[in-house]
Amino acid sequence: MVRDQQRQEIAIIGVGCRFPGAKNSEEFWQLLKTGQDVISEVPLQRWNIEKYYHQNPEIPGRMNTRWGGFLSNIDQFDAHFFGISPRECQHIDPQQRLMLEVAWEALEDGGIIPETLSGTQTGVFLGLTNQDYQRLLYQHIDHCDAYYSTGTSGAIASNRLSYLLNLQGPSFTVDTACSSSLVAVHLACQSLKQQESDLAIAGAVNLIITPEQTVAFSKTRMMAPDGRCKTFDSSANGYVRSEGCGIVVLKRLEDAMQDGDRIHGIIRGTAINQDGLSQGLTAPNGLAQQQVIRQALANAGVKPSEISYVETHGTGTALGDPIEVRSLKKVLMEGRNPDQTCWLGSVKTNIGHLESAAGMAGLIKTILCLQKREIPPVLHFKELNPYISLKNSTFSIPTTCEPWSVEGSRIAGVSSFSFGGTNGHVIVEEVSVLESREQGKGSGENYFERLLHLLTLSTKTEKGLGHLVQDYCTYLQSHQDLSLGNICFSANTGRSRRDPLGGAPFQYRLAIVSESTEGLTQQLQGLIRGEMVTGCFGGQVTEENDPKIVFLFTGQGSQYVNMGRELYESCSFFRNIIDECNEILKAYLDKDLVNILYKEIGNSLLDQTIYTQPALFSIEYALAKLWQFWGVDPTVVMGHSVGEYVAACIAGVFSLKDGLKLIAARGRLMQSLPQNGSMVAVLATLEKIEPMINSYQDKVAIAAINGSNSLVISGEKEAINSIIKNLDEQNIKTKQLTVSHAFHSPLMQPILAEFKELAQEISYQLPQISIISNVTGKPITEEIAKADYWVNHIISPVNFKDSVETLLEGDYNTFLEIGAKPILLGMSRGIVENKNQSICYLPSLRPSNSNWQQMLESLAKLSIQGYEINWYHFDQDYQRHRVSIPTYPWQRSRYWFEGVSQSSNSSLPTPLSQTEYNYSSEVSLLNNRKQIDSSQLMSQLKNSFKNEQLSLIIDYIQEQVAIILGLDKSQAPGKRVGFFQMGMDSLMAVEFRNRLERTFGFAMSTSLAFNYPNIEALSGYLLERLNHRWKKEKGRRQEAEGRSLELEKIARKIESYSDEDVEKMIIEKIYNILT
């Protein structure tokens, strides 16, 4: 059983990295492939190299190298995105901050929406060694606060990610120096194999902020004076320090395959061990290296001869390189044929030694080599180190980019050896063994690719959305060969649209309907130029958005040949429903439904009521089910005439089979009636028309009330003509409708009895979705589940006006028409305009547009409102797989500890905090702004109108929160943003409570920010308490005033008496008291 666990393979499904010269893995590969050397002189922002450099490292406080591999802008971070306050953020080690961003990018690369991991057994395994920022902070111990400890703790580096994403698997930080990252990968793999974790985030980070370590390493002669790792070369004389971060997302291979994940590479096996007592604490141990490689091969079930590339530890030291090559030769040459080349490489020749993150840089390089099937050159290799012998081996050191040719599968080893003696080795295999399977699982028959695609983008800030548009534009220009369907699928299914903490939606949205990568590029370029671009829809999601969707089902008259044909031919879900309806209707129709819809071109079958009604029912039912399949569910449904049958079916009043039986009978019976009727639309009020038709009660009726000034009358042709003549004389506009019969009129009476018999055969249930009756215009429950309702429905007027007004009263804000034409949306607008309400109108189909164009435009508008779409279902009919796409566009600001001036003899510089920056986004962390005086606030509140008081409190609290969080006043959080979502923690909450108590003068609970989760809610609570206090104060004032008046009355009365009378009264009172 243990052996089976060891052999269990692990899939690498996500990669994120930030290395010198490379912001992501794509840039990293270009760096490697083209043989770039990204080592540079120590930037002044780190330390003044002239102050610390000397070629003689024996001189105290000096280093013998001017070089390193550095990242830019390490003081920058998107604290707002992660819900961390600026006040806390300046005390957080930038290594922690960097890790958060890269981990998010790795999850995005894996197509994992981070909030879906909440509460899961996801482990975090992070390597971290350096503590420069901690030393920097603790110089100023007088400024120490609680954030010093959490901000610089190595343990918190991993724990913070687990906390932010609510990950409940193992979470710890590893420090084995140079081998930390591969040890972290090993532990992550073990956790997955033992079912302790179901997903693992593994990696490491390293930043070089202060010079002390470089000075110390110079004393040990580890540093290469020329700042280059000359691995395997005769001139090797040490390594160059470097920084960066690498993260991989790991999952059991069987799970990754089942989930359809994109797999970058397969970890076949790992192993770690220790040198133990060897020739020195920091001296490499060849035997231990051989043992760890053998153990990794054994755990992987891989023969030494199957390894065709090794990413070596390869630091470029005169002692370390020969020992490592001899160890590799001893192990990997066993059983190897002379033609089985094994390449040796070292990423340190490009980017330097990343120390705790070194193994991760090597692993990510190896993954890229496996994917590209190429071996990049080893830089600075001119002459083989004389202590290295390649004789009797098939080792080869590439000096140019070489093709990775091999019989069988490409398998590589990655080594990382710590100067403290902890060694790690990982065996990685390419994914070609899995390429035969279909990664983008499609279900159903695939008729042809959808002609149009929908790309959705979302960010927390407007500026971020603009940057993301630019990123995609740049990306598409260099990836024109990629399938647009795959790009959109990757973006729609693999990017978060919600805050990782509070779950609030990303506010700024963009959705673009496009047909090709070239077309999408042009659309994005147009947006960048500020143009109005066809097919592009932008919006801002607010708490007020909350789409409450109405499905409006169109009535008769909306039919046309080929309605929904594109969907039928290119969407198997839609097609299957139409085919299901066709099979059911074969028992009731003498014609094939599909032929009626799509093959009987040029005939009038679709306009015959017997076919029209079941055809419309089928199309609308299929459309509604397709919307629901995509995740768009109605809050309420409503139909117009025939459309109410579909609405009732979707609401669960009757089954599809019963619904089609009922509608087919309705159409057949109406078709059997004489065609002696007509219907006319009239632009007049009900009060105006009713008197005119009263004399024709048995022949004419109001068929529909579509608006305050929009009616339809229906009845016998002769009577209708007489009424039209009367209307013409009064200059009332009318329009003859093209119909075969006078629906919803007394002429329908002859079929009612037979229809009732059929309606009584139907099985009814109470609606499971709210439904508005087009008979009453009101919500309906029990009555709609009776045969009599549907009988009366035939002759009752369609009360569309009252139905829409009922919807408006319920604050339904999104009208989605389920039909072949957007007829009801047009009628709704006239009613809504008089109500001064904002409604989003969405058609499903429109004859003038292609089916997909209209459906995707409406879907795009739902997306930018914040509606959650099921994008997997949306693309289920097509073969899709994930591709690498742009990651989240961080909107960084500068956060750095602003220490006090240092004494002249301090060895710890703080140049990043002393350097002048001109970042437009820089956040001020100085809390010396002029604050609203609390007494002034109370005075303003007392003297303000009631409708102004809440706003005053909100403004005051926003300012106080900004001060506590360390924000500029202009960055005060919104009144409905959650306190903890904005970055407030329990320590800040106590300070916040204390401030409010001093201002408002009453005691408050320590759980204030929990009980009232945002500024608006808290402000309402405070105003309520103030009103209560003011009411009591007013009562006390009135009581005191009453007593004062009594005293004044007594005083005035006393003044009216003579002195003798007063004396007499006093003596009398004293006597009464004494006796």
N, C-alpha and C positions, 0 to 999 in steps of 0.2 A: 504493500500500500504506500509506504514511504517512497519507494522507488517510482511508483506511478506518479506521485505528486511531483517528484523531482523532474520527471520527464514531461510534465504538462507544459505546453508551450504558451508563451505570453505574447499578445499582439501589441505593437506600438501603434496607437490609433490617433495620436495627436502630438504635435511638436511645436514648441515655441522657443525662440532664442533671441538674445540680444548680445552680440559679440562685437569687438572692435571692427569697424568697417562694415557691419551687417546688422540691419534692424530685424531681419527675419531669415528664415531658412533659405528662401530663394536668393536673397542677396548673399547669404553665406556660401551657397554653392557657386555663384559667379566668382566670388572672391577666391575660392579654392581652385576652381577650374582654370581660371586665368593666372593662377600663381601669384596672387597679390601678397605683398608684405605690408601689414598695416601697423607695424610698430612705429611709434613716434616718440619725440622727446617729451619728458614730463611737462604737462601744461602748467602754466603759471597759476591756474585756478586750483591746482592741487598743492603744490609747494614751489617755492623759488629754488630751482635746481642749482643755481649758481651758489646758493648758500650752503647746499648740502653735498655737492659733488666734489670729489677729489679722486684722482686716479689711484691714489694709495688708500685703500680702505682701512688701513691701520690707524689713520688719523681719527681721533674720537669724533663721533657725531657725523661722520661723512660716509657717503656711498660711492662705489666705484662705477656706477652706471648712470647715464642720463636718460635711460629709455624705459618704455613700458607700452602695454596695449591698453588704451583707455576708451571708455565710452564718453559720449558728450552729454551735457545737461543732466548729470546725475542728481542735481538739486531740484529737478522738475518732477512733478507728480500730479496725477488727476485725482486729488483727494475727494472732490465732489462726487465723482463716480462711485467711489468705494464708501461713501458716507462717513468719511473721517474729517473731523474738524481741523482747520488750519492750526489751531492752538495745539492739538495733539500731534498733528502731522510733522511739525518742525522738530519734534523730539523722537520721531521714528527713524531708525536707521534706514538710509536709502536702499540698503540691501533688501530689507523687508518690502519696501515700496516697489522696487524693481521686480521682486519675485511675484508680487500680486499681479502686476501688469502682464508679465510673461506667462504666468499660470493661466490667466484669463485667455490670452492669445492661444495657448496650447489647447485649451478646451474648445475654443472656437475652431481651431484647425481640425479638431476631432469631430466637429459638427455636434458638439454637446452644448446644450443650452444650460448654463450653470444653475439656474433656479430649479431645474429638474433633478438636481443632485441633492436637494435639501432633504435631510433626514435619512440619507442613504449610507450604506457602509462603504464610503469612499475614503481611502487613506491618503495621507499626505506625508511624504518622506523627503526631507530637504537636507542637503549638505551645506553647511556654513561654518567658516572658520574665523574669518577676519572680524575684528571688533574695533576698527579705527574710529567709527562714529561715537562709540561708547566712550573711548578715551577723550575724544573731543568734547563731549558733553560734560563729563565729570571733572574737567578742569575748573568748571564754574559751579562748584558744589553749593554755593549760596543760592543758586537759581534752581536747585533740584526740586522737582515735583514728582507726582505719581507716574507721569508719563515717561520719565527717565528710565524706570525699571522695565515697563512693558515695551518701550520703544527700542531698547537696545538688547533685550534678552534674546539669546539664540533660540531658545525654546519657542518663544512667541512668534518667531519667523514662520514656522510651520503652523502653529496653533492659530495664528491670525487668519490664515486662509480658511482653515476648518471652521472658525467662528463666523467669518463673513458669509460663507456659503452653506453654513449649517451641515457640515460634513461630519458624520459620526463614526467613521472608521478610525484606525490608528493615526496618530498625528505626532510626529517628533522630528527633531533636528539632529543630524548626524555630524560629528566632527572627528574625522580621522585624517585631517589635513588633506593632502593631495588626492587621496582615494575616496573622499567623502561622497562624491556624486555616484560612483559606481557601487559603493556600499549601500547608498540609499536605493539604488535600482535593485540591487540584490534583495534587500529587505522588503521592498515593494512586491517583487515577484514572489517571495516566500509568503507574504501576506495573502496574495491572490490565490496561490496554490493551496493554502490551508483554509480557504473560504473565509478568512478573516475580513478580507476586503473584496468588494465586487468591482471596484474601479480604484486605480491608484494614480496619484499625481506625484511624480518623482523628479528630482532635479537638484540643482545647486546654484548658488550665487556667490559672487566675489567682487568686492570693490576695494580700490586702493585709494584711501582718502588722505592718509598722513604718512610721513616718511619713515617712521620708526622701524617697521618690519624690513623695509629695503636696506636700511642701515645695518640691521642685525644680520640679514642674509649676506650682505657684502662682507661682513666679518668672517663668515664661514666659507667665503670664496665660492658661494653658489651662483652669484650673479655674473652674467657674461658682460664684460666691459663694453662691448660693441652693441649690446642690447639685442642679440639675435640667438635663437635656439638653432644651432648648427648640428642637428641630429645626424648621427652616423658619420659625420665628417671629421677629418683629421684635425681640423681647427676648433673642434668643440671645446668650449671653455666655460660652460655654465648656461643658465637659462635667463630669460627676461620675464619679469612679472607682468601679469595681464589680468583683465577683469571682464566680467560678463555674467550672463545668466542663461541657463538652459533647462527646459522642462519637457518631460515626456508624459503622455497619458497612456496608461497601461490597462489592459483588460485580458482576461483569459481568452485564448484564441477561439475556442468553440463559441464563447459568448459573442465575441466580436463578429464572427462569421454569421451567427444567427441574427444579430442585430443589423447586419448589412453595413458595418463600419468600413470606412476606408482604412486599409492597413498599410502602414509605411514599412514595416519590417517585423520579423518574428524573433523574439528572444527565445532561443532554444535552451539555454542554460546559463547559470551564473555560479560564481563561487567567490568566497572571500577567505583569507587566512592572515596569519601574522608571522613576521620573521622570527620572533622570539629572540633568544640570546644569540646575537651574531657578532660580527666584527666591530660593530658600533651601533649606537642607537639610530643614527641617521644613515648608516651604510646599507646599500641594497644587498639582499640575500638571494643569490641565484637559485638555490634549492627551493626556497619558499615560493619563488616565482614559478618554477616548474610545477610545483605541487598545486598551486592555485589554478594554473592553466589546465593541468590534467584533470583536476576535479571538475572544472567547468565543462570540459569535453565529456567527461563521464556523465555528469548531470544532464547534458544535452543529448547524449546518445549519438555523438558525432565522432568520427574517426579523425585523428590528427591530419591525415592526408586530405581530408575534405575541406580544410581551411585554405582559402586562396587569397586572403588578405588579412593583415593584422594592423590595426591602428595601435601603435606602440605607445608606451608611456613617453619614451623618446624625448627627454628633456634637453638633450644636447650637452650632457656632462661627460667629461673624459672617462670617469669611472662607471657611471650608470649605463651608458649606451652599450658598451661591450658586454657587460654582465647580462643585460636584457636580451641581446641578440643570441648569446650563447645559450641562454635558457630556452628561447624560442626554437633554436636549432635542435636542441636536445629533445624537445617534445614533438615538434611538428614535422620533423623529417622522418619519423617512424612510419614505415610502410608507404612512403611516397615514391611515385615514379619520377624519373628525371624530367618528364615533360609537364609535371604538375607544378606550375609556377605559384609561388606565394609572394605577393607583394607586401612590402613593409612601408608604412607611412607614419607621419607625425604632424598633426595639425598645429603643434606648437611652433613649427617653422613659419607658419603664416600669422598666427595671432598671439603667440607667446603662451606662457604657462598660466592658466587660469586658477591654479591652486585648487581650492575646494571644488571648483566647477570644471576642472580640467578633463576629468573622465566624461562629463556630459558633452563637452565640446567634441571629444573624440567619438562618442557614441552617435551624436547627431551627424557628424561628418560621415561616419560609416553608413548610416541609414541613407544618406543622400547618394553615396557611392553605389549602394545596392540598387537604388531607384534608377539612377542614371546609367548604371553599368559602366562606369568609368572610374579610373584611379587618378586623382589629381597629383601634381608633382610635389616632391619634397624639396623645399627651398634650401638654399645655401649648401647644397651637397655638391662638392666638387671632387673631393678625394676621400676615399674610404678611410675611416679611422684605422690606424695600423693594428689596433688591438681587437679589431673586428675581422673575422674571417668568414667569407661566404662560400668557401670551398666545401664541396660535398653537401651542398644545399641547393635548393631551387629558389632561394630568396632573391628578390629583385627590388631595387629601390628606384622608383620612377623619378625622372627629372623633367618629364613633360607629361601632359595628360594622356593616359594610356587607356585603351579599351579593356574592359574587364571580361576577358573571354575565358570560359571554363566549360568543361563537360559536366552536365548535371547542374545542381543548384549552387548559386553563389552563397558561400558561408564565410563569415569573418569573425575574428576575435578582437576584442577591445580590452586593452590593459590600462590599469591605473594603480600606481604603487606609491604609498605614502612614505614621506621621510621619517615617519615614526614606526614604519614596519607593517602597517595594515595594507594588504594587497587585495585587489579586486580584478576579476576577469569576466567578461560577458561574451557569449556566443550569439551572433545575430545572423539570421538567414533572410534572403530576399523573399518576395511575395509571389514569385512566378508560379509556385506550386498551387496558388489559389486563384490564378487569373482565369482559369476555365469557368469558374462559377460566375454567376451574374450578381454583381454587388448591388446594383439598384434594382431591387425586386419589383417586377411589374406583375400584376395579376390580370387575368382576363386576356382576351384576344386583342392584339395591338394592330389596329387597322392602318393608321399612319400617324406620323408625328403631328402634334398640335401645331398649327401654323403660327400661333402667337404665344408669347410667354410673359410672365409678370415678375418683375424684380421689386422686392420691398426692402427698404432701408429704414432704420430708426436709430436715434441717438438721444442722449439726455439733454443736449444743448443744440441750439440752432446753428451755432458756429461749427459744432462737431458734425452736423449733417452736411454742411457745406464742404468740410474737409473729406468726408466719406465719399461724396460725389466726385471730388477731385481724385481720390484714391482709385475709385472704380474706373474713372476715365483713363487714368494712366495704366491701370492694370489691363483693361480691355485692349488698349493699343498694342500691348506686347503679348496678348493671348487671343488673337483673332481666330486661331485654329480651334479653340475650345467650343464645345456645344453650349449655346445660350441656355438650353433647357437645363443642363447640368449646373451652370453658373447660378441660375435663378433657384434651382432646387437647393443648392448648397447654402445660398443666402437665406432663403425662406425657412428652411428646416433647421439650420445650424447656427442661427444668430439669436441672441437674447433680445427681447423687446421689453424687458421689465427690470426694474431695479433689483440688484442681488440681495438687498436687505429688506426693504419694506414691501417689495412686490409691486410698487407703483409702476405704471407703464412708462416707457421712454416717450417723452412728450413729442419729439419732433419726428415726423414721418414723411416718407416719400415712396410712392409706388409708380412704377413705369411699365406700360404695356409696350412690348417691342417684338419684332420678328426676327432680328438677327443681331449678332454681336456688333457688326458694323453700324446698324441702325441705332442700337443702344448707345454706342459711343457718340454718335452724332447728337442724340437726344441729351446726353450728359453734357456735351460741349455747349449745347444751346442753353442749358440751365446755368452753366458757369458764366456764360456771357450775359445772363439776366433776361433771356428771352422767354416768351410764352411758348411752351413746347407741347405739341400734340401727344397725347398718350401719357402725360406726366401729371400726377396728382399729389399735391403736398398738403399737409395738415398738421395741426398741433393738438395732441390729445390732452384734455383737461378732465378733472373729476366730473365736470358737468356733461362731458360727452356721453358716457355710459349708454351705448346704443340700445334702445328698446325697439326691436324690429317687428314690423307688421308685414305679414305676407298678404298681398292683395291679389286675389285670383280673378283674372279677366273673364268677362262674359262673352256671349255669342256676338259675332261680328268682327272678331279679332283674327279670324282664321285666314290663311293663305297657303297656297301650295308651296312645299319645301320648308315650312316653318320647322326650325330645329334640325335641319338636315346635316349641317356641319357637325353638330354634337352627335347625331346618330352615327355618323361615319367615323368620327375620330375620338369618341369617348365611350368606352364599352359599358361603363356604369349606366349612362343615359340610354344607350342602345338596349341593354338588357331589360330595362324597365319598359321601354316601348314594345319590345318583343314579348314581354310578359303580358302586357295589356292586349296585344294582338292575339295571343293564345286564348285569353279569357273571352275576348269579343267574338271569336269565331263561332261561339254558341249563339250569338245574338245578331251578327251582321252577315250579310251575304257577300260582302267584299272584304278583302284583306286590308287591314288598317295601314300597313306599311305602303302598300300600293296606293291607297287613297292619299297618304301624306306625301309620298315621294316619287311615285311612278306614273300616276295618272295625270301627266302634264297636259294642260290644255282642255281638260274636261271640267265639268261643274259638280262632280261628286262631292267635293269638300264643302260646297255651298248648299247641299241638301241636308236639311235638319237631321235626318236619320243618321247621317255620317258626321255632320259637323259637331254635334254635342259629344259623342264618344271620342272623337279625334281631339277636341279641345281638352277634354278631361284627361286624356292620356298624356298629351304634351305638358299640360300644367302639372300633373302629378309627377312626371319624370323630372321636370325642372325643379319642383319643390324638393324632391328627394335628393337631387344632385346638390342643391344648396345645403341641405342638411348634412349630406355626406361630407361636404367641405367644411362643416362645423358651424354653418350659419343657421341657427334655429330661431323660429319666430317666438316672440313673447305673446302674440295674439294673431289670429287669422281672420280674414274677412273675404267673402266672395261676392261678385256681382252676378246675380241670376245663376246661370250655369256654373259660374265660378264657385258658388257656395257649396256645390256638391264636392268639388275637390277640396275646398277648405275644411269641410266636415270630415272627409276621408283622412286628411293629414292630421286633423285633431283627434282622430280615433273614434268618431261617431259610428262609422261602419268600415268594413274591410275594403280593400281594393276590389276584390271579386264582387262584393255586394254593391259597391259604388258604381262599377261599370255596368252591372246588371240593371241598376236603377236608372242610370243616365241613358243607357241604350233603349230601355223601355220608354223613357220620356221622349227621346228623339223619334222613335218609331211611331208612337201614338200621335205626336204633334204633326209628323209627316203625313199621317192618315187623314188629317182634317182638310176641309176644302181651303183652297188658297184664295180666299175672298177677303182677306184682311190686310191692313197696312199699319205702319208705325211712323210717327212723325216727331222729330225733336222740336221743341218750342222754347224760345227764349222769353219766358214770362214766369210770373210767380204762381204758386199754387192757388192763392186767393183769386187771381185773375182768371185762371183756367177752369176751376171747378164749376162755377156757375154755367159756363158754356157747355159743359158735357153732361150736366144734370139731366137734360131732356133726352139723353142717349144712354141711359144707365144700363140697358141690356145689350148695348152694342159697342160702347166706347168706355175706356177707363184710363186712369193715370197708370202708366206702366212703370215709370221710374221717376224718382225725384233725385236728380243728379246735382242739384245746387239750388241756391235761393232763387235763381232766375233761369233755371235749366231743368226742363221737364221732358218726358216722352209720353205721348198719348198713343194708345193702341186700340184698334177695333175694326169694325166693318168699314170697307173702303168708302162706301157712299156716305156714311155718317162722318167719317174722318174728313172727306173732301168738303163737306158742308162746314165743318168747324174751321178748316184751313181758310176757306173763303172769308169767314167772319174775322179770323185773325189777320188776314191780309188787309182787310178794310181798316183795321186798327193799327196798321203798320207794325204788327208783331211778327218778328222773323220766325220762319219755320224751315225745316229741312226734312225731306222725305228720306226715310231709311230703306236700304236695300235688304228686305227680308222676305221670306216665303210665307210667313204667317204672322198673325197679330198676337204675339206672345204677351203674357201677363194681362190678358183682356178676357171679357166674358165669352169670347169665341173659343176659349179653351175648355169651357164647361163640359162638352160631350166626352172628353177623355178622362175626366176626374175619377169616375167610378172604377174603371178598369185599372187606372194607375194606382188607385188606393189598394186594390187587391194585390197588385205586385209589390207595393211599398210595404204591405203588412207581412210579406215573406222575408223581409230584410231583418238581420239581427243588428240591433242598435245598442250602443253603449254611451255613457256620459262622456262628453269631450274631455280629453286629457290636456288640451291646450285651450286657452281662452279663445272664444269665438264670438264675433259680433254678428248678430242676425241682420241680414239685409231686408228682412220683413219688418222688424221693430226698430232697427237702428240701435239696439241696446245689446249688452252681453246676454247670452242665453245658455242654459244648461239642460235641464230636464226636457223642455219642450222640443228641442231639436232632435232628441232621441226617440221621436214618435212618428208613426207613419202620417198622421194627420198634418203635421207641420209641413211635410214635403208635398202633400196634396194641395194644401192652401198656398204653398210657395208658388205654384204654377200660375195662379190668378191674382196673387197679391202684388202690389207695386214694389219695386226695388227702392228701398229707402236709403239710398247711398249717402245723401246729405247728412242725415242724422247719424249714420254709421261713422262717417269721418269725424263729425263733431264729438262723438263719444270717444274716438281715438285721441283726439286733441285734449279732451278732458283728462285722459289717462297719461298724458305727457309722453305718448309714443312719438319718437322723433325720427324714425327711419322707415320709409315706405318702400318696400321691395315688391315690385309687381311681378307676379308669377303668371306670365302669359306671353303670347306671341307678339303683342303690340302693347306699348305703354299707354293704353287708353285711360285707365283709372288714375294714373299719376296726373295726367292733364286735368281731369275733372277734379281731383283732390286739390290741385293748386288754387283753383278758383275759390274753394271753400276755405282753405288755409289762409289765403291772402287777407281775408276779412278778419282773421283771428290774431294776426300779428305774432305768429309762431314760426320758429325755424325748423324746417323739415328737410331731411336728405331724401331725395327722390331717386330711386334706383330701378331701371328697367332690367328685365332678364334678356329679352330679345327685342329687336327693332328691325323691321324689314329693310331699312336703308343701310344697316350695318351688318358685317359678318357676325355670325353667332358668337364666335370667340371674342371678337372685338368688344361686343356689348357686355358679355358675361364678365370678361376680365376688367373692363372699366368699372363695372359695379363692384366687383370684388376688390379692386384697388381702393375705391372710395370707402368701403367697409374697413379695409385694413388701416387706412390713415385716420379713421375714427377711433382706432384702438381695439377693433373687434378681433378676437382670437380665431384665426383660420386654421383648419387642419391641413397643413401643407403636404403632409404625407399622402392623405387621401386625394388631394388636388392633383398630385403627380402619379397616382397609383397605376394608371393605365400605361405608363411609359417607362422605358428602361432608363433609369437615372443612376448616377453615382456621384459621389462628392468630389469636388476639385478644390484646390487651394484658392481662396479668394481673400480680398482685403479684410484685415481685422479691425477691431474697434478703433476709431480715431481719437486717441486720448487728448483731452484738452487740459494740458498741464499748466501748472503755476509753480512758482519757486517757493520751496519750503526748506529753510535751513536755519540751524540754530544761530541766532544773532548774539554771540557772546560779548562780554565786556572786554575792554581793551586788555591785552596781555602784558605782563611784565616783560622786560627786555631779555631776561634770561630764560623765558619759557621755551621749551623744545617742541611744543605742540602748536603748529600754526593753524589758523582758521581762515585760509585764503578764500574759500568759497563764500564765507560770510562777509569777508572784507571787500570782495570784488564788486565793482559797480556793474550792475546789469541794467539793460534797457528793455526788459521783457514787458510787452504791452499787457500781458496777463498776470503780472506779478501781484501777489496778494500782500497787503500790508498787515503785519502782525502786531502793530502798535495799538494798544488800547487806550490812547490818550485823546480820543475824540470827545468833543463836547457832548455831554449826555443830557437827556431831558430831565429836568429837575423834578423829583417825585412830588414835592409840594405843589409845583406848578401844574403837574398832571392832575392832581386831585382837584385843584381849583378849576381847571378847564373842564373836568368831568362834571363837576357840580353845576357849572354855568352853561352847559351844553344841552342842546335838544337831545331827546332820547335816541333818535335815529343816528346821532353823531357819536354817542358815547362808545359804542362797540368799536367803531373805527379808530377812535383815539387810543383805546386799550390795545387793540391789535398793533397799531403803529409803535406804541411804547414797547410791547413785548418783542416785536420783531427787532427793535434796536437792542434790547437787552440780550436777546439770543445771539445776535451778531457779535456783540462784545464778548460774550462767554465763549463762543466758538472761535473767536479770533478772526472774524470776517470783517471786511470793509462794510460800511453802512450801505453802500450801493449793492452789496451782495446779500443783504438780509434775506433769509429764506421765505418762501411763500407761506401764506397763512394756513394752508392745508397740507403742507409737507410734514410728515411725522417727525417728532423730535429726534428719535434715534436714527431715522433715515437721513436726517441732516447732519449727523455726526455727534450728537450729544450722547454722553455716557452717564453712568450713575454718579460719578464725581461731579460732573458739570450740572447734573440735575439737582444735586443738593445746593450747589452755589446759586443756581437759578431760583430755587425755592426761597433761599435766604434773601435774595434781592427783592423778590416779590413781597415777602413778609415786611421788609423795611418800607417798601413803597406803599403798600395797601393797608398796612397796620393791623393785620389779623393773621393768626396762626394757620399754617397750611401743612398738608401731609407731605412726607418725604417721597411718596409715590405719585406726586402731582403729575409728572410727565408721563406716567403710565396710565393714570385714570383719565386724563384729558390729552389724547395723543397728538394734537396739533395746536397751533397758536389760536386758530379760530375757536375751537372747542374750549380751550382754557380761558380765552377772553370772555366767552359767554358765561362761563362759571364765575369768573371774577366780577363781572358786571352784576350777575344775580346776587352775589354776596354783598356787593356795594349797595345795591338797591335795598336789600334787607336791612343793612346797617343804617342807611339814610332814612328809611321808614321809621326805624326805632328812634333815631336821633330826632326826627321830626316830632314823633309822639312825645318824647321827653321835653322838647322845646315847647310844645303846645301846653304840656302839663305845667311846666315852669311859668309860662306866660299866664296861665290861668291863676296860679297862686299869686303872681305879681299883681294881677288885676284885683284880686280879693284884698290884698294888702293896701292897694291904692284906694279902694272903696272905704276901707276902715279908716285910713288916714284922713280922707276927705270928711268922713262922718265926725271924726274927733275934732277936726278943725271947726265944725259948726257949733260945738259946745263951748260954754264959758269955762273959765278955770275952776270955778267952784263946782260946776257939774262934773268936771273930769275928776276932781279930787274926791267927790262924793262917790263916783262910780268905782274908783280904785279901792277906797275903803270898803265898799260893799263887796267887791270881789275878794279882798283879803279875808274879810270876815267869813265869807262862804267857804273859802278854802280851809280856814282854821276850824270851823265848826262842822 
